[in-house]
Amino acid sequence: MSQRPNILWYCTDQQRFDTIRALGNQHVVTPTLDRLVADGVAFTTAYCQSPICTPSRSSFMTGQYPSRVHNTRNGNDTFPADAPPLISKLLADAGYDCGMVGKFHLQSSGKRTEPRLDDGYRFWKFSHAPRDDWAEGHDYAKWVHAKGGDLESMRNSDDRVPAEFHQTTWASERSIEFIKQDRSGPWMLTVNPYDPHPPFIPPKEYADRFKPEEMPGPYFRATDLEQQAKFKEIDFQDEVRPPEEHEAKQKQALYYAMIALIDDQFARLLQCLEETGQAEGTLVIFTSDHGETLGDHGLMYKGCRFYEGLVRVPLIFRWPGRIKAGLRSDALVELLDMSATILDVAGVPIPDYFQGRSLLPILTGGASPDHFRDSVRCEYFDSLDTFFTGGYGAFATMYRRGHYKLTIYHGKKLGELYDLATDPWEFSNLWDEPDFQQLKHELIYESFDNHVLLTTDVGSKRIAPM
C-alpha cells in the first residue's frame, strides 16, 4: 500500500464468534462492534489455530502453526529460542512504534509476571489477569491501587469490580495514553483485555442488564452426555454436565455482560481515533484468541475439543476509504491470515516461513469474498511424556475442508466428523457411519498430509545436493 496505516489490534480472550448482534445474535448488546461490521469487513468463518491461549497467541504472533513454533500448551516456562521473530518485532524493525496493553501469554505468568522477549514493543503495560497476584510488573494492579481501590476485596464483593476499576477499562485508559502520544511515524497497538475469560464476573451494573431466564442457553441435546462420555480421557477444564448443572444460562448472561463492557470500552478507542484525527489513517482489527464452549454439548470453558463455539472467533477489519465497508465473507480463514495481513498493510515483506496469507485482496475488493482457503487447521498438543504413558494429556487435530469437519484424538482411536451444512452445531457424529467411511478416510489422509507439510521443520537452508 502507498500509505502505511496505524494499526489498532484489539484481541479479547475467549470470545466466541457468535457474540455480535449485527452478525446474528439478538441476545448480546454490541453497538460498537455492530458499527465496525457496517464500516468494515467481517470474516464469519475465521478459525484460531488452537483452542487454548498460549499456542493460539504464539501462532498468530509468529505466523506459524503452534506445533511448528514448538509452543503448544499453556503453562510453559520459556518461549522457544529458535522461534521466528514476533510480528511486533518485524513491525518495529520496519519503523512502527509498537505498544502492548494487557495480556501477552506466550509464556506462563504463574507466580511471576511474564518475562519480556525481544518483542519490539516500546510501550508495555502488562496485565495477565485482573487479579493482584504479582509482586511487581503488573500495571493493572498498580493502576487500581493508585485510584484508591482494593482489587481483591472488590472481586470478592457482591458488586464485583466496578467498571471504573475494571481491567477492560484500564486497557482503554492505557491505550488512549499510547494513541495520543506524539510521534513522527506509524504505530501499532496490541490491546489484549482478559475478558470475557472465566471466571464470569462482570461489574454488577452490567450483569444486571442480562437476565438468565431470557438467555437462549447452550447448544445441547441429551445425546451429548453419551457422546462426551466416549471422550472422558481427553483433556478438558470442567466435567461434562447438562446445562442446568452448569448453570449455563446464568453463565451465558454474565458472559454477554462482559462483552457489553468490552464493547463500551472499545468504543472509547474508536472515539479517541476520531478526536485525534487518526481514524482514516488507522486499520482497526477486532478478534479473539479462541472461543468458549459455554455449555455447548455439556462442556464449559475450554480444552481439547474443536466445537464451533470454541475454535471460531470474531475477525473484523476497518480502514475507512481503503477497504470495503459492509462486506461479510464466509470464506474459510485462519488467524494466521490475519497476521500476514498486518504485515502486508504495513509494507513489511511476508517472510517465506510464514504460514498465513494476506487477506488484503478480499479487503480491498480485488478478490472474491466467497473463497480463500480450501481447508483450515486447529491443534491441541499436550506433553509427550503423558502421551506415551497414558497419563493426563491429549494430542488432537481438527481439519475442516468445505463444510466437513474432522477431529482426530490421536492415540485414542477416537474421532468426530460433522457435516456443518446440515448439522451446524455438531450433534450428529458421522465418524462411525458406514456411508461416510470413504469421506472420513479421505479427510484423514488430507489432514495427515497437510500436518506433515505445515508443521515439519526440515532444518537449515540447503546449500548443496548432498
N, C-alpha and C positions, 0 to 999 in steps of 0.2 A: 504494500500500500504506500501511496506517496506521503501520507502523513501518519506518523506513529501516534496512536492514541494513548491516553492514560488508560489503565485497566483497574477497575474495581471488581474484585473477585470475592464474592460472598458465598461461603460454604458452610451450611449448617451441619449438624451432627445427628444422623439417624432420622432423616426426614424422608418419608415415603413419596413416591411420585404422584400419588393421588390425593394431594393435600392443598390444591389450589382451586378456588371456586371457578375461575374462568376456564379451567380445564375439566370441569365436570363435577366437582364435589360441592354440593349445596349446603353442607353442614359446617364448612370452615368459613372463616372471615378473613379474607386476604385481599383487600382493595389495592394495596401497593403492588403485590405480585400480579394481580389482575391487570393493572395498568402496564406492568412490564411485559406481560404477554401481548397486550394490544399494541405496544410500541415496538416489539422486537420479534424474535424468532424463538419458538418453543419446540424443543425436541421431546416428544411424548413417549418415546421408546428408548430411553437412554439407560444404559446398564453400568453399574460400578464393576470393578474387577475383583472385588472381594466383599463378602457380606459383613466384615468387621473392619474396625477403624484403621489400624496401622498398615496392613497390607494394601488397603484401598488407597490411603493417602500416599504411601510410598510409591505406588504405581503411578498415580497421576502427577506426582511431583517429579518423577524421573522419566516418564514416557515409556515405561516397560511394564510387562505383567509382573505381579508380585513374585512369582517363583523365579523369574529372570533376575529380578533385583535381589533375590535371596533375603527377602524380608516378608515372611508370610504369616506372621501371627502377632497378636498383642503381647505386651509384657517383655519385649526384647531389651537386653542390656545396652546394646550398641546398634548403630546403623552400619550396614556393610561398607567397609573401607573401599571396596572395589566397585561400588555403585556409581552410575553415571552422575554427572552434576545435576543438582536440582534445577528445575526450570527458573526458579527465582534467581539462582546464581547466573544462569545464562542471560537473563534479562538485565541483571545488574552489570554484568560484563559488557553488555551492549549499550549501556548508558542510562538505564532505567533506575530511578530512585525507588527502592523497594521497601515496603513496610509490611509487618505481620502483627495482627491483633488477635489474641485468643489462643485456641488450642493448636498444636502442631502435630504431635503424636506419631512421629516417625520412630521414636524410641519410647521406652516406658517412662512414665512420671511417677512410678511407685516409690514413695518415700524420698523423693527428690524432685526438683524442677528439671524438666527435660534438658539435657546438655545441648548446647548450641553446636551446629555443624557449620561447614563453610557454605552458608545458605544464601548469601548475597543480600540479606536484609539489613538496612541501616537502622530502621525504626523497628523495635522489637518490644511489644507489650504482651507478655505471656500470661495465660491463664488456662491451665489444663482442664480444670473443672471448677464449678462455683462453690468450692469449699475453702477452708483455711487450714489445710494440712501441711503446708510447706513453710519451712523456717525462713526461707529467703527466695527471691527471684520470682515471686508470684504477684504480678502487678495488680490483678483484680482485688486480692485481699487487702493490699496496701491502700488501694483506692477507697474501699469500703471503710477501712479504719480512719482514713483522712476525712471522710464525710461524717465521722462520728457513729458509724454503725458497728454492730457486733454480728458478724456473719453467721456464726454457729447458732446463736440464740434466735436469730430471725429464721433460719432454716428450720428450726425445730418448733417454731410457734405455729398457732392455728392459721395465722395470716400469711405464713411463709415470707419469703424475701420480697418486700415491696418493689414495684417497678423502678423506683428511683435508685434503689441499691442493687438492682439485678445485674447479673453478668452480661446479659444481652444488651442492657443499657450502657454498661461500662464499655462494651465493644464499640458501640456507636460513638460514645464520647471520645475514646482514643482514636477512632477512625477519622472523626471530624478534625481532631487535632492534626493528624497527618495530612489530610486533604488540604487544609488551609495553610500549610507551611509554604514558604517562599522557595522556589526552585526554578531553574532555567530549562530543564528538560522534562521528559515524560516520567510518570510514576506508575507503579503497580502496587496495589494494596490488597493483601490477602486478609480477609476478615473471617475468622473461624469461631463463632459462638458455640457453646456447648449444647444448647437446646436445639431440638426437642428431645434430647437424650434422657433416658431414665436417670434418677427417679422422677416421676411426673409430678413436679411441684412448682407450678406457675404461681405468680402473685395471686392472692385471693381475689383481687379486683378483676383479674382476667378469668380465673376459674369460675367465678360466679356467673359469667356470661354464657357458659356452656352447660346444659343440663344433661346428665347421663340418660335420663328417660327419653330424651329427644335424639339421641345418637342412633345411627343405623346398626351399630355393632359390627363385629368382625365377619369375615367370610368363613363360615364354619358349617359343617354338617356332622351328624353323629358318626358317620363312617370315618371321619378324620381321626377319631381316637384309635380305631383299629389300624388305620394306615400308619399313624405315627408310632404305634407300638412295635411295628416292624423295624423302626429306626431307633430303638431305645438305646443302642450302643453308640449312636452318633452324637457328637458334642452339641449341646445347646445350653443356654443360660438358665432356663427355667423348665419346670416339669410340664408335661402335656396335660392340659386340663380343659374342660368345657368352659365356654365364655363366662358363665355365672361364677365359677370358682376363681377365674382370673380377674373378676370384676372388670370385664373388658370394656363395657360401656362407660364406666367411671374413668378408666384409664384413657379411653378414646377422647372423652370430654376434656380431660386435663392436657392431653397431647395437643388437641386443637387450640386450647387456650395458650399453650406455649408458642404455637405457630402464630397466633394472633399478635403476641408480644413481639415476635421476630418481625412480623410484617410492619408493625408500627415503628420499630427501631430502624428497619431497613429504609423506611420512608424518610427518616431524618437524613440518611446519607444521600439519597437522591435529591432531597431539598437542598442540601449543602452544595452539591454539584451545580444546581441551578443558581443559587445565590452567589457562588464564586465564579460564575461564567464558564464552568468546565463541563457542563452536561453534554454539549455537542462533540466535545473532543475526548469523551470517555466511553470506552467499551465496558459495559456492565454485564457481569455474569452471575447468575444465581444457580446454585446447585447444592448437593449434599454428598457426603462420603458414602453412605449406604442408607437403606431404609430401616423399617421396623415391622415385625410381624403383627403386633398389636392385637393378638388374639386369633388371627387367622390360623385355621387348621389346628386349633388348640395350643398354639405357641405364642409366647410373649417374649419380647426383646429380640435377641439375635443369636447367631451361632451357625452351625454347619447345616444350613438349608438354603435353598435358592428360589423360594417363592417370590412372586412378583412384588409384593409389598416390601420385601427385604432387599431385593437387588436392583429394582428400577428406581430411579431418582429424578427429581426435577432437573432440567437443564434449559436455561433461558438466557438468551443474549439480547442486548440492546445497544445500538450505536446510532444515534439519530442522524439521519441523512446518509449513512454509509452502508447500512444493511437493511434488509427488508423489515417492514413493520406489519404486524398482524399475521405473520406466517407461522403455520404449525406443520411440523414434519413428523410423520410416524415412522421414518426410516430407522433401522437398527443402527445405533451409535454406541460408543463406549466413552467413558470418561477420559481414556487415553486420547480420544479425538479432540476433546476439549483442550487438553494440554497442548497438542500440536497446533490447534487454532490460536491459542495465546501467543505462541512463538511466531506464527505466521503473521498475525496482525501487527506484531511488534517489529517485524522486519528482521527477525533472528532466524538464520537458516536452520531448518529442522534437521537434527543430526541423523546420520544413516542408521544408527541403532534404534531410533525412535520407532515405537510400535503403534503409535496413533497416526491418524491422517487428519489434515486440516479440514474443518467444516466450512471454511470461508466461501467456497464456491456456492454452497447452498445458502449461506447467509446473505450473499450479495445478489442472488438470483441467477448466477451463472450455471447452476446445475439443478436438476430436478430434486425437490424435497422428498420424493417418493421412495428413493433407494439410495443407500450409502454403503452399507456393509451387507454381505451375504450372510454373515454369522457374527455372533458375539460370544464372549467367553467370561466366565467368572470362576474364582478358585477359593478353596479353603484347605490349607495345608498346615497341619499341626506338626509336632516334633516327630522325627523319625524314630526316636527311642521308644515312644509309646506305640507307634505304628507296628513295629515288628514284634513287640512283646505282648500285644493285645490289650494293653492298658488304656487309660483315658487318652483319647486323641482321635483324630479323623483326618482323612485325606479325601477330598471330593472335588469334582469339577462339574461346571454347568456349561452346556453348549446349546445355543439357540440358533437354528437355521430357519429362516422364514417364520412360519407360525408354529413350528415344532420345537419343543424344548426338552432337552435330555439332561438328566443329572445322574452321575455315577458316583457311588460311595465306594471308593477303591479299597480293595482288600476285604470287603464285606459281602460281596455278591448281592448287592442291593442297588436299586436304581429307580428312577422315575422318568416317565415320558408323558408329555402332555401335548395336546393339540389346542393351542391357545385361540385358534379361530372359533372353535366350538365350545371350548372349556376355558375361558379366560382366567378363572380363579382357581384352576388346577385341583378339581375334585376327582377327576377320573384318571387314575394312573394306568397308562396303557402298556407299562413295562412287560407284563406277562400275557398281554392279549395276543392270541395267535395271529390275528390279521395284521398286527403291527411288528412282527418279528423281523421281517426284512428291512423295514424302515429303521427299527432300533439298531440293527447291526450296521446298517449304512452310516447312521449318525455316530455310532461308537467308533467306527473306522475313521470318519472325518475328524471327530473330536481328538482321537489319539494322534492322527497325522498333524493336525494343527497344533496340538500340545508340543510335540517334538520340535516342530518348526519355530514356534513362537517362544519357547521357553528354554531351549538348549543353548548354552553358551559354548561355542566351538573353540574359544581361546583367542590368542593373539592373531594379528593380521598375517596372512600367508605372504612370504617373500620369495619362496622357491617351490618348485613342484614336489620336492621330497625333503 
